[in-house]
Amino acid sequence: MTNKTEKDQNVQMPENENIQDEEQLKEEPEAEEQEQNDTNKTSAEGSEEKEETCEEVKEDEDLNTKYLRLMADFQNYKKRTEKQKSEIHAYANEKIVIEVMDNFERALGADASEGDSFKQGIEMIFKQLSDVLTDAGVKEIEAESTVFDPNFHNAVMMEDTDKVESGMVSEVLQKGYTLNGKVIRPAMVKVAN
């Protein structure tokens, strides 16, 4: 009997192995289908991610292009305004110079034998020039008999005098001027000791 049982067991084992193989075969297609579904999902997710990345890259490129154009426009604006400023400064006094030069030429071309009229003509031109400069913001620095101020005065000499107190301007050697509050030339002065 022992032999029979061993044979039956031996015979049964292959049947059990076949059953396990069949179960594995059934499970394998299911596993393959699951893997395929997973692969399809990941490829679908991957293609969606690629689409999103492509869209993001396009947006980044568009934004970068807009930024570069804006920077170029701003640089052009800065260059244009600098050029306009330099032109304004270069040509600001053209009217002043031309009008005054015309009048000086007329005065020099006049007959000098009429002494008083020549002097009157020059005085009129000087007044015209003074008015134009005043309108442009130029003012004379008041220096005579004022306290010496190194911001407005350039002391070139010191003198002993009784006309003014010590530290006061005693004489103006050359007038000084301001343009819109900024000193363009300090007054050259003598200062009392």
Secondary structure, DSSP 8 states (H G I E B T S, - for coil): -HHHHHHHHHHHHHHHHHHHHHHHHHHHHHHHHHHHHHHHHHHHHHHHHHHHHHHHHHHHHHHHHHHHHHHHHHHHHHHHHHHHHHHHHHHTTHHHHHHHHHHHHHHHHS-TTSHHHHHHHHHHHHHHHHHHHHHTTEEE---TTSB--TTTEEEEEEE--SSS-TTBEEEEEE--EEETTEEEE-EEEEEE-
